[in-house]
Amino acid sequence: MYPFLTQDIFKQIQACADELNVDAYAIGGYVRDIFLKRPSKDIDVVTIGKGIDLATSLHKKLGEEAHLSTFKNFGTAQVKYKDLEIEFVGARKESYNRDSRKPIVEDGTLEDDQNRRDFTINALAIGLSKNNFGKLLDPFGGLNDLENKILRTPLDPNITYSDDPLRMMRAIRFATQLNFTIHPESLTAITTNKERINIVSKERISDELNKIILAPVPSVGFKLLFDTGLLHLIFPEMVKLQGVETINGLSHKDNFYHTLEVLDNTAKKSDNLWLRWAAILHDIAKPATKRFEEGHGFTFHGHEDRGARMVPKIFTNLKLPLNEKMKYVQKLVELHLRPIVLAKTEVSDSAVRRLLFEAGNDIEDLMTLCESDITTKNPNKVKRYMFNFEIVRKKLIELEEKDKLRNWQPPITGEEIMKLYGLTPCKEIGILKNALKDAILDGDVENNYDSAKAFLDKKFEEVKTK
């Protein structure tokens, strides 16, 4: 193991541990990532002693370049040095109360500390003291599990997951991120203990969910969440998408698995978390809007508008941000059918202007979402849609250059209308503003002050006489 500890920081930690006459070990994710050949700047160090003392000693040795933070209530400390974040904690053993995932902590041995780890691949440790520097300690066969791409808990998985139910989400997250398989006994234990997730805060659950969503193939995680029953507890609205109904020989597609296809397609094109959320939620209202029309089949009229209205409640339930990120997702859900409708029909300048006006700076992301929404297995349909999408994209560029409608503001504001025509606040101002907007978006009036003024002069006379 010695070649992996060539960074000077490990020699510095060794010197500090020897001065304090304590054993210290690198443990957890940093060690795991050595074998996965993944770069890592976060180093967890466990010491048989007080982690704060070792961190304080290292901070003194590193000097002004380092920054020390101590958390006495938890017995932990962090040293930031250059681009590294080094967390220090004393070895400990844990026990749990049934109604909390916060452990009762006692001082322990390295073995106790490795026992409390979530997975064997995160229980790997490397000695940092003079007497064991560079030695790998692997009591649970974590290295073998790494080689076989298996996620397994060090102890009985029912105990591991019941003690800290967030570990169930972490198991699925690691399986998704690393393309690992969850050991069958461990997977069964997640299903058995799924109800325990209810004692975990929504914020922690959503943090793990977002990491799953940001994985290269996020559908892997969602299928595991669904199969174990966790998704039913943390995100029931998505579960309602699953299933196919057939009436008189007419069926609709399974919107759950369609959504996962759209999510994976989006993930191939963008690492934008909130665009991926828009992919997850684009059809979320289909169960609520499903209707069967005799001789035609199933319809989902208005699911885009209903879905947009569902977004704030879903974000609230999951403790996701209720700011511009939520509004961005809401906008994309509401508009996601618009480019698809354009791609099915002859593309008019007026329709593209309105799309550009409503989407604003998010137009490229909307087009990405819509292209990802094409999941038909008919290659001719895919080719036709993509060809028409390309026409829509070209029109968007042409009209943006010509009309400057992205994040458009009218050439004449409501205040100016009041001054021009001697009006006080009244409904006529709204009528004039909307008429001007529609005329410009329809291409009947050029997007400049003089053309707008001429149009409003004429429109005002019409409104005044009514």
FENHU-V790788 format. One record per backbone hydrogen bond with DSSP energy under -0.5 kcal/mol. NH is the residue of the N-H (numbers start at 1). CO is the residue of the C=O. Records with the same first field share a line. If there is no record, write none. Layout:
NH = CO + CO
//
This chain:
4 = 1
5 = 2
6 = 3
10 = 7
11 = 7
12 = 8
13 = 9
14 = 10
15 = 11
16 = 12
17 = 13
18 = 14
19 = 15
20 = 16
21 = 17
22 = 17
25 = 46
26 = 126
27 = 44
28 = 124
30 = 27
32 = 28
33 = 29
34 = 30 + 31
35 = 31 + 32
36 = 32
37 = 33 + 34
38 = 33
43 = 41 + 85
44 = 27 + 42
45 = 43 + 87
46 = 25
47 = 89
48 = 23
49 = 47
51 = 49
54 = 50
55 = 51
56 = 52
57 = 53
58 = 54
59 = 55
60 = 56
61 = 57
62 = 58
63 = 59
65 = 62
66 = 63
67 = 80
69 = 78
71 = 76
74 = 71
75 = 71
76 = 71
77 = 88
78 = 69
79 = 86
80 = 67 + 78
81 = 79 + 84
82 = 65
84 = 81
85 = 41
86 = 79
87 = 43 + 85
88 = 77
89 = 45
90 = 75
91 = 47
93 = 106
95 = 104
100 = 97
103 = 101
104 = 95
105 = 103
106 = 93
108 = 91
113 = 109
114 = 110
115 = 111
116 = 112
117 = 114
120 = 152
122 = 119
123 = 120
125 = 137
126 = 26
127 = 135
128 = 24
129 = 24
132 = 129
133 = 129
134 = 127
135 = 132
137 = 125
138 = 136
141 = 138
145 = 141
146 = 142
147 = 143
148 = 144
149 = 145 + 146
150 = 145
151 = 181
152 = 150
159 = 156
160 = 156
161 = 157
162 = 158
163 = 159
164 = 160
167 = 164
168 = 165
169 = 165
170 = 166
171 = 167
172 = 168
173 = 169
174 = 170
175 = 171
176 = 172
177 = 173
178 = 174
179 = 175
180 = 175
181 = 149
183 = 151
186 = 183
187 = 183
188 = 184
189 = 185
190 = 186
191 = 187
192 = 188
193 = 189
194 = 191
196 = 193
197 = 194
198 = 195
199 = 196
200 = 197
205 = 201
206 = 202
207 = 203
208 = 204
209 = 205
210 = 206
211 = 207
212 = 208
213 = 209
214 = 210
215 = 212
218 = 215
220 = 217
221 = 218
222 = 218
223 = 219
224 = 220
225 = 221
226 = 222
227 = 223
228 = 224
229 = 225 + 226
230 = 225
231 = 225
233 = 229 + 230
234 = 230
235 = 231
238 = 235
239 = 235
240 = 236
241 = 238
242 = 239
247 = 250
250 = 247
252 = 245
255 = 241 + 253
256 = 241
258 = 254
259 = 255
260 = 256
261 = 257
262 = 258
263 = 259
264 = 260
265 = 261
266 = 262
267 = 263
268 = 264
269 = 265 + 266
270 = 266
273 = 271
276 = 272
277 = 273
278 = 274
279 = 275
280 = 276
281 = 277
282 = 278
284 = 281
286 = 283
289 = 285
290 = 286
291 = 299
293 = 291 + 297
294 = 292
296 = 293
297 = 293
299 = 291
303 = 300
306 = 302
307 = 303
308 = 304
309 = 305
310 = 306
311 = 307
312 = 308
314 = 310
315 = 311
316 = 312
317 = 313
318 = 314
319 = 316
320 = 315
327 = 323
328 = 324
329 = 325
330 = 326
331 = 327
332 = 328
333 = 329
334 = 330
335 = 331
336 = 332 + 333
338 = 335
339 = 335
341 = 337
342 = 338
343 = 339
344 = 340 + 341
345 = 341 + 342
348 = 346
352 = 348
353 = 349
354 = 350
355 = 351
356 = 352
357 = 353
358 = 354
359 = 355
360 = 356
362 = 359
363 = 360
366 = 362
367 = 363
368 = 364
369 = 365
370 = 366
371 = 367
372 = 368
373 = 369
374 = 371
375 = 373
379 = 377
382 = 378
383 = 379
384 = 380
385 = 381
386 = 382
387 = 383
388 = 384
389 = 385
390 = 386
391 = 387
392 = 388
393 = 389
394 = 390
395 = 391
396 = 392
397 = 393
398 = 394
399 = 395
400 = 396
401 = 397
402 = 398
403 = 399
404 = 399 + 400
407 = 356
408 = 405
417 = 413
418 = 414
419 = 415
420 = 416
421 = 417
422 = 418 + 419
423 = 418
429 = 426
430 = 426
431 = 427
432 = 428
433 = 429
434 = 430
435 = 431
436 = 432
437 = 433
438 = 434
439 = 435
440 = 436
441 = 437
442 = 438
443 = 440
444 = 439
445 = 439
448 = 446
452 = 448
453 = 449
454 = 450
455 = 451
456 = 452
457 = 453
458 = 454
459 = 455
460 = 456
461 = 457
462 = 458
463 = 459
464 = 460
465 = 461
466 = 462 + 463
//
